[in-house]
Amino acid sequence: MAQNKLSGSAHLVHISYGVDRKGLPSALSFRRWVDAALAGAKRRRAAELAIRIVGTRGGRSLNRDYRGKDYATNVLSFPAELPPGVSLPLIGDLAICAPVVAREAAEQGKPAAHHWAHMTVHGVLHLLGYDHMEDAEAEAMEALERRILAKLGIDDPYAAEHDH
């Protein structure tokens, strides 16, 4: 399991790959995206999270077991549920399904790295309590994602959706 504390960063990001790493973003890329998401959400306190890159079977199993949906999805967020009085920097875990992210990037005509960055930022925001169940929440979350990704030099991931 790769982990580090980037210089200047108070965040600890544990990365593990449950699939072949060939063609996947590096642990350093994931850490950059996590730091950007936390900064964009104005998270000033230290944060700790784990990211697990899974295959279709693992993604489907997690989605079925935790959300009751029997298919693999791009990113699943598991916010930390700490007992009252326990104060740790742990914000939770992300499971990102590599085949789904690759397929979506191709379908949407986006560079794979940009879609990986988006899914990482999206998942981190969920860990921080952002949601998109209601229209107003979705608009606020998407606007924040756009700002964070723009700082990373990544185009609006929702532009194609809004053009239709």
RONUBA-239799 format. One record per residue: residue number from 1; residue in one letter; y, x, z of N, C-alpha, C, O in turn. Coordinates in pm, whole numbers, plus 50000, padded with zeros to 5 digits. Example, Ala and Ser with C-alpha at 12.3 -4.5 7.8 and 13.67 -1.06 7.14 Angstrom:
2
ATOM     k   r    n_c2    n_c1    n_c3   ca_c2   ca_c1   ca_c3    c_c2    c_c1    c_c3    o_c2    o_c1    o_c3
ATOM     1   a   49431   51319   50780   49550   51230   50780   49670   51320   50780   49668   51424   50846
ATOM     2   s   49775   51285   50708   49894   51367   50714   50003   51290   50787   50114   51341   50804
***
This chain:
164
ATOM     k   r    n_c2    n_c1    n_c3   ca_c2   ca_c1   ca_c3    c_c2    c_c1    c_c3    o_c2    o_c1    o_c3
ATOM     1   m   49882   50085   50000   50000   50000   50000   50123   50089   50000   50137   50178   50084
ATOM     2   a   50211   50065   49906   50335   50142   49899   50438   50079   49991   50448   49957   50002
ATOM     3   q   50512   50163   50058   50622   50112   50139   50726   50221   50153   50696   50339   50135
ATOM     4   n   50845   50182   50183   50947   50281   50206   51067   50218   50273   51076   50097   50293
ATOM     5   k   51156   50305   50307   51286   50263   50356   51383   50337   50265   51401   50458   50281
ATOM     6   l   51445   50267   50172   51536   50334   50080   51655   50389   50156   51701   50328   50253
ATOM     7   s   51704   50503   50112   51822   50559   50178   51937   50459   50166   51964   50405   50059
ATOM     8   g   52001   50436   50276   52112   50341   50277   52067   50197   50291   52151   50107   50301
ATOM     9   s   51937   50172   50293   51887   50036   50304   51816   50018   50437   51738   50102   50480
ATOM    10   a   51846   49907   50502   51780   49877   50629   51658   49788   50606   51600   49736   50701
ATOM    11   h   51619   49771   50482   51511   49678   50448   51381   49753   50423   51379   49860   50362
ATOM    12   l   51274   49696   50472   51142   49753   50452   51063   49658   50363   51045   49540   50395
ATOM    13   v   51017   49710   50250   50947   49628   50152   50808   49688   50130   50796   49802   50085
ATOM    14   h   50706   49611   50161   50568   49654   50142   50520   49594   50010   50529   49473   49989
ATOM    15   i   50469   49680   49922   50424   49634   49790   50276   49665   49776   50233   49776   49807
ATOM    16   s   50200   49568   49730   50059   49596   49701   50022   49528   49571   50071   49419   49538
ATOM    17   y   49935   49593   49498   49891   49546   49367   49745   49504   49375   49658   49586   49405
ATOM    18   g   49719   49377   49347   49583   49327   49344   49529   49323   49202   49422   49268   49177
ATOM    19   v   49603   49380   49110   49566   49387   48969   49599   49527   48918   49666   49604   48986
ATOM    20   d   49552   49559   48800   49582   49687   48737   49734   49701   48724   49801   49610   48677
ATOM    21   r   49787   49814   48767   49932   49836   48768   49991   49867   48630   50113   49869   48614
ATOM    22   k   49905   49891   48531   49954   49930   48399   50048   49822   48343   50011   49705   48334
ATOM    23   g   50168   49862   48306   50264   49771   48247   50342   49688   48349   50427   49608   48311
ATOM    24   l   50314   49707   48477   50385   49631   48581   50501   49713   48636   50500   49836   48627
ATOM    25   p   50600   49645   48692   50712   49720   48750   50666   49810   48864   50565   49784   48930
ATOM    26   s   50742   49916   48885   50712   50009   48993   50756   49951   49126   50835   49856   49132
ATOM    27   a   50704   50008   49233   50745   49967   49367   50896   49986   49383   50962   49905   49448
ATOM    28   l   50950   50092   49324   51095   50117   49334   51175   50003   49270   51278   49962   49323
ATOM    29   s   51127   49952   49156   51196   49839   49091   51196   49717   49182   51299   49652   49199
ATOM    30   f   51082   49686   49241   51075   49571   49332   51173   49588   49447   51241   49493   49486
ATOM    31   r   51181   49708   49501   51273   49733   49614   51418   49714   49572   51498   49658   49647
ATOM    32   r   51453   49761   49453   51591   49742   49402   51623   49594   49392   51730   49550   49432
ATOM    33   w   51528   49516   49338   51551   49373   49320   51560   49302   49454   51642   49212   49470
ATOM    34   v   51477   49341   49550   51483   49282   49684   51618   49314   49748   51684   49226   49802
ATOM    35   d   51660   49441   49741   51789   49479   49799   51902   49400   49735   51994   49357   49805
ATOM    36   a   51897   49382   49604   52002   49306   49534   52004   49161   49581   52110   49104   49601
ATOM    37   a   51885   49102   49597   51877   48962   49642   51933   48948   49783   52009   48855   49811
ATOM    38   l   51894   49039   49872   51941   49032   50010   52092   49053   50018   52161   48984   50093
ATOM    39   a   52144   49147   49939   52289   49171   49937   52361   49050   49879   52464   49009   49932
ATOM    40   g   52308   48994   49772   52370   48878   49708   52373   48757   49799   52465   48675   49791
ATOM    41   a   52272   48745   49885   52266   48634   49981   52341   48668   50110   52341   48591   50206
ATOM    42   k   52405   48786   50108   52484   48832   50222   52401   48850   50349   52449   48823   50460
ATOM    43   r   52279   48895   50332   52190   48926   50445   52234   49062   50499   52214   49164   50433
ATOM    44   r   52293   49064   50615   52345   49188   50673   52242   49256   50765   52243   49378   50781
ATOM    45   r   52156   49176   50825   52056   49232   50917   51940   49295   50838   51918   49264   50721
ATOM    46   a   51868   49382   50905   51750   49443   50845   51651   49332   50808   51645   49228   50873
ATOM    47   a   51574   49357   50705   51473   49260   50661   51346   49336   50627   51349   49449   50580
ATOM    48   e   51234   49270   50652   51104   49325   50616   51024   49216   50545   51020   49101   50590
ATOM    49   l   50961   49252   50435   50878   49157   50362   50769   49230   50288   50774   49352   50268
ATOM    50   a   50669   49155   50247   50560   49210   50168   50555   49137   50035   50577   49016   50028
ATOM    51   i   50528   49213   49930   50509   49156   49796   50369   49196   49750   50333   49314   49749
ATOM    52   r   50291   49096   49713   50156   49119   49661   50153   49072   49517   50187   48957   49488
ATOM    53   i   50115   49160   49427   50101   49124   49286   49956   49081   49266   49863   49157   49293
ATOM    54   v   49939   48958   49219   49805   48900   49207   49773   48865   49061   49861   48861   48975
ATOM    55   g   49646   48841   49037   49600   48795   48907   49595   48643   48903   49633   48577   49000
ATOM    56   t   49548   48588   48793   49544   48443   48775   49458   48376   48882   49498   48275   48939
ATOM    57   r   49342   48430   48909   49253   48369   49007   49317   48367   49146   49313   48265   49215
ATOM    58   g   49376   48479   49187   49442   48486   49317   49562   48392   49325   49583   48325   49425
ATOM    59   g   49640   48389   49217   49757   48300   49215   49717   48154   49221   49781   48074   49289
ATOM    60   r   49612   48120   49149   49564   47981   49150   49512   47942   49287   49541   47833   49337
ATOM    61   s   49435   48030   49347   49378   48004   49479   49488   47984   49584   49481   47889   49663
ATOM    62   l   49588   48070   49585   49698   48056   49680   49776   47927   49657   49809   47856   49752
ATOM    63   n   49805   47897   49532   49881   47776   49499   49803   47650   49539   49860   47554   49590
ATOM    64   r   49673   47653   49516   49588   47539   49552   49581   47524   49704   49598   47414   49757
ATOM    65   d   49556   47635   49773   49536   47629   49918   49664   47596   49995   49658   47528   50097
ATOM    66   y   49778   47643   49948   49902   47625   50024   49994   47517   49970   50078   47465   50043
ATOM    67   r   49979   47482   49843   50068   47381   49786   49992   47262   49727   50053   47165   49684
ATOM    68   g   49859   47270   49725   49779   47161   49671   49789   47147   49521   49762   47040   49466
ATOM    69   k   49828   47257   49452   49842   47254   49305   49741   47352   49247   49747   47471   49275
ATOM    70   d   49650   47302   49165   49537   47380   49118   49567   47455   48988   49501   47434   48886
ATOM    71   y   49665   47543   48992   49697   47631   48879   49774   47751   48934   49832   47745   49042
ATOM    72   a   49772   47859   48859   49849   47977   48898   49995   47953   48862   50027   47900   48755
ATOM    73   t   50083   47993   48952   50227   47981   48927   50289   48120   48935   50224   48215   48977
ATOM    74   n   50414   48133   48894   50477   48264   48885   50498   48333   49020   50457   48448   49037
ATOM    75   v   50561   48264   49115   50588   48326   49244   50568   48224   49356   50610   48109   49345
ATOM    76   l   50504   48269   49462   50487   48186   49581   50554   48258   49697   50540   48379   49713
ATOM    77   s   50626   48183   49777   50698   48239   49891   50639   48184   50020   50615   48064   50033
ATOM    78   f   50618   48274   50114   50562   48236   50244   50658   48286   50351   50642   48397   50402
ATOM    79   p   50758   48204   50387   50854   48247   50489   50784   48274   50623   50690   48203   50660
ATOM    80   a   50831   48375   50693   50775   48407   50825   50805   48293   50921   50916   48240   50924
ATOM    81   e   50706   48259   50999   50722   48156   51103   50699   48225   51237   50588   48226   51290
ATOM    82   l   50806   48284   51289   50796   48358   51414   50806   48264   51534   50880   48166   51530
ATOM    83   p   50731   48293   51639   50739   48209   51759   50879   48216   51821   50949   48316   51805
ATOM    84   p   50918   48111   51891   51049   48111   51958   51061   48234   52047   50968   48271   52118
ATOM    85   g   51177   48297   52044   51203   48413   52128   51159   48545   52068   51191   48651   52121
ATOM    86   v   51086   48542   51956   51043   48665   51890   51145   48699   51782   51167   48622   51688
ATOM    87   s   51206   48813   51798   51310   48853   51704   51265   48977   51629   51273   49089   51680
ATOM    88   l   51218   48957   51508   51175   49066   51421   51248   49053   51288   51295   48945   51254
ATOM    89   p   51257   49163   51211   51323   49154   51081   51236   49089   50973   51280   49074   50859
ATOM    90   l   51113   49050   51008   51019   48995   50911   51071   48863   50854   51098   48768   50927
ATOM    91   i   51085   48858   50720   51130   48732   50657   51016   48662   50584   51027   48543   50553
ATOM    92   g   50905   48733   50555   50791   48667   50495   50724   48749   50386   50743   48870   50375
ATOM    93   d   50644   48677   50306   50564   48739   50200   50586   48668   50067   50613   48548   50063
ATOM    94   l   50573   48745   49960   50575   48688   49825   50444   48723   49757   50391   48833   49775
ATOM    95   a   50393   48630   49679   50279   48657   49590   50331   48628   49449   50375   48517   49420
ATOM    96   i   50326   48729   49364   50374   48714   49227   50255   48731   49134   50183   48831   49140
ATOM    97   c   50234   48633   49047   50118   48633   48957   50153   48703   48825   50226   48649   48742
ATOM    98   a   50098   48823   48808   50131   48907   48692   50105   48838   48557   50194   48841   48472
ATOM    99   p   49989   48776   48534   49968   48713   48402   50064   48599   48374   50105   48580   48260
ATOM   100   v   50101   48522   48476   50194   48411   48455   50334   48465   48422   50400   48414   48331
ATOM   101   v   50379   48567   48494   50511   48625   48467   50514   48683   48325   50612   48665   48253
ATOM   102   a   50408   48753   48285   50403   48811   48150   50407   48701   48044   50479   48712   47945
ATOM   103   r   50328   48595   48064   50325   48485   47968   50461   48417   47957   50509   48392   47847
ATOM   104   e   50523   48388   48072   50654   48321   48070   50760   48406   48002   50841   48355   47926
ATOM   105   a   50759   48536   48030   50858   48625   47967   50843   48620   47816   50942   48611   47743
ATOM   106   a   50719   48625   47768   50694   48619   47624   50737   48485   47566   50803   48480   47462
ATOM   107   e   50701   48375   47634   50738   48241   47586   50889   48222   47581   50941   48155   47492
ATOM   108   q   50958   48281   47677   51104   48263   47687   51181   48371   47611   51304   48369   47608
ATOM   109   g   51109   48465   47548   51174   48570   47471   51260   48663   47555   51365   48710   47510
ATOM   110   k   51214   48690   47678   51289   48777   47770   51215   48908   47788   51092   48912   47779
ATOM   111   p   51289   49015   47815   51219   49138   47852   51138   49113   47980   51188   49049   48072
ATOM   112   a   51015   49162   47985   50929   49138   48101   50996   49183   48230   50989   49113   48331
ATOM   113   a   51061   49299   48228   51124   49350   48351   51232   49254   48402   51249   49239   48523
ATOM   114   h   51303   49190   48311   51406   49094   48353   51343   48973   48421   51396   48922   48519
ATOM   115   h   51230   48928   48369   51165   48812   48429   51104   48850   48565   51108   48771   48659
ATOM   116   w   51048   48970   48574   50998   49018   48703   51111   49022   48806   51094   48980   48920
ATOM   117   a   51226   49074   48764   51342   49081   48855   51380   48940   48900   51405   48917   49018
ATOM   118   h   51385   48847   48805   51422   48710   48838   51323   48648   48936   51365   48586   49034
ATOM   119   m   51195   48665   48913   51096   48606   49002   51103   48668   49143   51082   48599   49243
ATOM   120   t   51133   48797   49149   51147   48864   49278   51269   48811   49352   51261   48776   49470
ATOM   121   v   51382   48803   49284   51505   48750   49345   51483   48606   49389   51520   48568   49500
ATOM   122   h   51423   48526   49302   51397   48385   49331   51312   48372   49458   51343   48292   49547
ATOM   123   g   51205   48451   49466   51116   48446   49582   51186   48489   49710   51168   48426   49814
ATOM   124   v   51266   48595   49703   51338   48641   49822   51435   48533   49871   51447   48511   49992
ATOM   125   l   51502   48468   49779   51594   48361   49820   51519   48248   49890   51569   48191   49987
ATOM   126   h   51399   48215   49843   51317   48115   49913   51285   48162   50055   51289   48083   50149
ATOM   127   l   51254   48291   50071   51224   48343   50204   51344   48330   50298   51329   48318   50420
ATOM   128   l   51463   48331   50240   51586   48320   50319   51627   48175   50341   51729   48148   50404
ATOM   129   g   51547   48080   50289   51575   47939   50314   51637   47863   50199   51664   47744   50211
ATOM   130   y   51662   47930   50087   51717   47861   49970   51606   47777   49907   51489   47814   49912
ATOM   131   d   51644   47665   49849   51546   47577   49787   51606   47512   49663   51726   47523   49638
ATOM   132   h   51522   47444   49586   51570   47377   49465   51506   47240   49448   51483   47195   49336
ATOM   133   m   51479   47174   49560   51419   47041   49554   51521   46934   49513   51489   46841   49439
ATOM   134   e   51643   46948   49561   51751   46854   49527   51838   46920   49422   51849   47043   49418
ATOM   135   d   51902   46840   49336   51986   46893   49229   52093   46988   49280   52114   47095   49223
ATOM   136   a   52162   46949   49389   52271   47032   49442   52217   47166   49492   52279   47270   49472
ATOM   137   e   52100   47163   49557   52037   47286   49605   51999   47375   49487   52019   47496   49489
ATOM   138   a   51942   47312   49385   51899   47387   49267   52018   47454   49199   52010   47571   49161
ATOM   139   e   52128   47381   49185   52248   47438   49122   52301   47556   49202   52337   47659   49144
ATOM   140   a   52305   47543   49335   52355   47652   49420   52263   47773   49412   52309   47887   49402
ATOM   141   m   52132   47749   49416   52036   47859   49412   52042   47930   49276   52041   48053   49270
ATOM   142   e   52047   47853   49168   52054   47912   49034   52182   47991   49016   52180   48098   48954
ATOM   143   a   52293   47942   49068   52420   48014   49056   52412   48148   49129   52460   48250   49078
ATOM   144   l   52351   48148   49248   52335   48272   49323   52242   48368   49248   52269   48488   49241
ATOM   145   e   52134   48316   49193   52043   48401   49115   52117   48463   48997   52101   48582   48970
ATOM   146   r   52197   48385   48927   52273   48437   48813   52364   48552   48856   52370   48655   48789
ATOM   147   r   52435   48535   48968   52527   48640   49017   52449   48767   49053   52491   48877   49018
ATOM   148   i   52338   48751   49123   52258   48867   49164   52204   48939   49041   52213   49062   49031
ATOM   149   l   52147   48864   48948   52089   48925   48828   52196   48990   48741   52172   49095   48681
ATOM   150   a   52314   48929   48732   52423   48988   48654   52460   49126   48709   52489   49217   48632
ATOM   151   k   52459   49140   48842   52489   49271   48903   52382   49374   48868   52407   49494   48873
ATOM   152   l   52263   49327   48832   52155   49416   48790   52156   49436   48638   52069   49504   48583
ATOM   153   g   52254   49377   48570   52264   49390   48425   52168   49299   48349   52131   49329   48236
ATOM   154   i   52129   49189   48413   52032   49097   48353   52101   48967   48316   52174   48909   48397
ATOM   155   d   52077   48921   48193   52137   48798   48143   52092   48675   48223   51990   48678   48291
ATOM   156   d   52170   48570   48212   52143   48442   48278   52001   48395   48242   51974   48366   48125
ATOM   157   p   51911   48387   48341   51773   48349   48310   51759   48201   48276   51656   48157   48226
ATOM   158   y   51864   48124   48305   51858   47979   48280   51933   47941   48151   51937   47823   48117
ATOM   159   a   51990   48036   48081   52073   48007   47964   51995   47926   47858   52048   47828   47804
ATOM   160   a   51873   47965   47830   51794   47896   47727   51766   47752   47768   51771   47662   47685
ATOM   161   e   51738   47730   47898   51711   47594   47946   51833   47504   47930   51821   47388   47891
ATOM   162   h   51951   47559   47960   52072   47479   47957   52125   47458   47816   52211   47372   47794
ATOM   163   d   52074   47536   47721   52118   47521   47581   52050   47401   47515   52097   47352   47412
ATOM   164   h   51939   47353   47573   51864   47242   47512   51916   47108   47557   51865   47005   47516
***
